[in-house]
């Protein structure tokens, strides 16, 4: 199948060709036609499957079929859970709309709002936003959602995990009831289905891959290692094989900073990216990583969500996530768009339970290796650290918020709390 067969306009086909794409991915083949027909869509697609183009291309065509005058109202809203994902989606919107008379903007917290507001006031068709900054600007009367025709919830599962349910509900109240709704999620969990039931109208359900499966192109392996030897092992792996681009995951922000410093001390250029970093620092670190100036990017789960790094060859779990689904999201940073990739997990004795849970989720027994000189401690306890000790603050906060959101309380969070959510992303 080619993009020509999906019913896309010549302007969009030209933009697709300019990016070098020739064949639509499975999620694009399944999602684009019903979106063009104006139907609501509930889509499950793991990261790296081309889902952004799956909703961006038909959304742009729908809008371009009904052009507006000089004073453009916001007609399409794309909600994302993190700043990095918002910036990435916005970049895609701009690229695909190169040959269309459509304007777009992106807004998120952590940066000055004035340039964002100035762009919106000039008139835009498509707005990409994180929930906190969007509600903040709307409450100040700086933007209106009363003319929204299409709503996209991207990575809806992560938005629920991060406690954005109340914000989503508030945003729903600001838009017209009659609109097209598109929801993209890595999983079809009970919470996602419940959210979809309240937003989507007779949706077409599409699924690119079985739920919670990992990309086949990713070579996954486990190195059993003593907890105190992990840093030495990861430095050895990167140095011995001269890896040039490695994304490393830690559970905590402080752990990311510590590992980053030890990498630099070992002569490996590295940068950390997490919620305590300013948006400027995060943008600079990601740009340096993509350009090759930085070999290793050390990240926490929330900060790395939505990162699109073309042809990323290596992902290393310095520590396994205690939420099994996060493993799928982590390793999905590599093996994207048909490219091959390698995902390595350094597993100490106290992470054995997490490893078993992950293998059960993905239905794969991961191969195990031991490197001489970095053997696991035979006397170490296999009992996991208590969740309160083991989880990062981000993880604890997001699950606490999610639990609160599932309660029957209708109390609206304060503006400061909403800002806190947005800054955290």
C-alpha positions, -999 to 999 in steps of 0.1 A, spaced: 0 0 0 12 35 -8 2 69 8 -15 77 -25 -41 50 -18 -51 66 16 -69 95 0 -45 122 11 -42 155 -8 -14 163 -32 0 189 -8 4 163 19 18 137 -4 44 162 -15 53 169 22 55 131 29 78 126 -2 100 154 10 105 136 43 115 105 23 86 83 33 70 59 7 50 33 25 25 40 54 30 21 86 2 -2 98 -12 23 122 -12 49 95 -30 25 71 -57 18 97 -61 52 113 -60 77 84 -91 66 64 -116 67 93 -102 101 105 -106 115 69 -142 102 71 -148 124 102 -151 94 126 -139 93 162 -109 70 166 -95 50 195 -60 38 185 -35 16 202 0 19 189 33 14 206 60 40 203 80 42 171 51 30 149 44 63 131 13 72 151 20 109 151 17 110 113 -13 87 117 -33 116 132 -14 146 119 -18 139 82 -56 134 82 -61 162 107 -43 187 84 -64 175 54 -96 179 73 -87 215 83 -74 225 49 -106 214 33 -123 243 51 -99 272 52 -104 302 75 -99 339 69 -72 362 83 -83 359 119 -79 322 125 -95 306 155 -79 275 170 -96 246 152 -76 216 163 -61 208 197 -34 182 202 -29 174 239 3 157 250 16 148 285 51 162 282 70 192 269 93 171 248 65 152 231 46 185 225 77 200 207 81 168 187 45 167 176 46 204 167 77 198 145 57 171 126 27 194 122 49 221 107 67 197 84 35 181 71 18 214 66 47 229 45 25 231 14 -8 240 31 -22 273 42 -23 263 78 -7 278 109 3 261 141 18 268 175 30 248 206 26 258 242 40 242 274 52 252 308 87 259 320 93 288 295 81 323 292 45 325 280 47 358 261 62 344 228 36 316 229 7 341 234 21 364 207 20 335 182 -16 325 191 -28 361 188 -16 362 152 -41 334 144 -34 297 143 -53 266 131 -36 239 151 -24 241 188 -2 215 204 -2 218 242 4 203 276 -26 205 298 -13 228 325 -1 256 303 -32 253 282 -56 258 312 -34 285 326 -35 306 293 -73 300 289 -80 311 325 -61 343 317 -83 349 287 -54 345 263 -68 318 241 -102 302 234 -112 267 226 -148 275 216 -141 268 179 -123 234 182 -133 210 155 -108 182 162 -93 171 195 -64 147 197 -53 131 230 -18 117 224 -3 92 247 -35 93 268 -23 64 290 6 85 302 -16 115 308 -37 94 332 -5 81 348 7 116 354 -25 128 371 -40 149 343 -75 135 343 -90 165 360 -73 188 336 -86 168 307 -121 170 321 -117 208 325 -105 212 289 -135 191 277 -158 217 292 -141 245 273 -147 230 238 -179 226 217 -197 193 222 -198 187 185 -162 178 174 -141 150 161 -122 131 188 -90 111 184 -74 92 212 -40 75 208 -26 53 236 0 26 240 -25 4 259 -62 -2 261 -64 -3 299 -96 -1 319 -89 35 327 -83 43 290 -115 26 280 -134 45 307 -119 78 295 -127 70 259 -163 62 268 -167 97 281 -151 115 252 -154 94 220 -187 89 201 -191 55 184 -153 53 178 -135 32 153 -110 11 172 -77 4 155 -47 -15 168 -13 -16 151 3 -43 173 -8 -66 202 -11 -47 235 21 -43 254 43 -61 229 78 -50 221 91 -41 187 105 -72 169 134 -52 155 148 -47 191 174 -71 203 168 -74 240 192 -88 266 199 -88 303 232 -85 321 230 -99 357 253 -77 378 260 -68 414 242 -35 423 274 -17 432 291 -27 399 265 -13 375 282 19 369 315 2 360 297 -22 337 278 4 318 310 25 313 328 -7 301 300 -16 276 299 19 261 337 24 260 347 -11 248 323 -10 218 327 27 213 289 33 212 282 68 200 245 73 209 231 57 240 199 65 259 201 54 295 172 51 319 174 56 357 145 55 382 153 88 399 165 123 390 193 122 416 204 88 401 205 103 367 227 132 379 251 108 397 255 85 367 260 114 344 288 128 365 305 94 366 302 90 328 319 124 323 346 115 348 352 84 327 357 105 295 322 99 281 303 129 271 269 128 288 239 149 299 210 143 321 173 151 313 147 150 340 119 171 357 143 192 378 161 205 347 150 237 331 133 235 297 163 253 282 187 227 297 165 198 285 163 212 250 201 218 249 208 182 261 185 166 236 199 187 207 234 178 217 225 141 218 208 142 184 237 160 168 263 136 183 280 161 205 268 141 235 272 103 234 250 94 264 217 109 275 206 98 310 169 102 315 140 94 339 108 79 325 87 110 325 113 132 309 120 107 281 84 101 272 78 111 236 114 116 227 119 109 189 155 102 182 159 88 146 179 56 143 188 54 180 209 22 182 211 16 220 189 19 250 201 8 284 180 3 315 205 11 343 177 3 366 145 -17 357 113 2 360 90 -10 388 60 -5 365 63 -32 338 46 -12 311 73 15 314 98 -11 301 79 -13 268 79 25 265 116 28 274 129 3 249 106 16 222 129 46 219 150 23 196 139 1 168 118 28 154 103 31 119 117 -3 109 153 3 120 170 -23 143 181 -15 178 195 -30 210 179 -28 245 201 -38 274 190 -41 310 214 -42 340 196 -63 366 207 -67 402 193 -92 426 167 -69 441 152 -63 406 145 -100 400 108 -95 407 106 -66 383 123 -87 356 98 -115 360 69 -91 358 83 -76 326 89 -110 310 53 -120 319 40 -88 303 59 -91 270 56 -129 270 94 -132 263 121 -149 283 150 -124 280 185 -139 274 209 -134 303 246 -127 302 273 -122 329 304 -102 322 336 -114 339 345 -91 368 310 -78 371 293 -109 385 261 -107 405 264 -109 443 254 -145 453 246 -133 488 224 -104 478 187 -105 486 163 -109 457 135 -91 476 126 -58 459 131 -26 478 99 -13 493 80 8 468 83 39 489 121 37 488 124 24 453 102 47 433 114 81 421 94 111 434 80 115 399 66 80 399 52 84 434 36 117 425 21 105 393 5 74 409 -7 94 438 -23 119 415 -38 91 393 -54 75 424 -68 108 435 -83 113 400 -101 80 402 -118 90 434 -154 103 434 -143 138 446 -152 166 422 -130 191 438 -110 210 411 -72 213 417 -59 247 424 -42 267 397 -9 262 415 -13 224 414 -20 225 377 11 246 371 31 221 392 19 193 369 29 212 338 63 222 352 70 186 362 67 177 325 
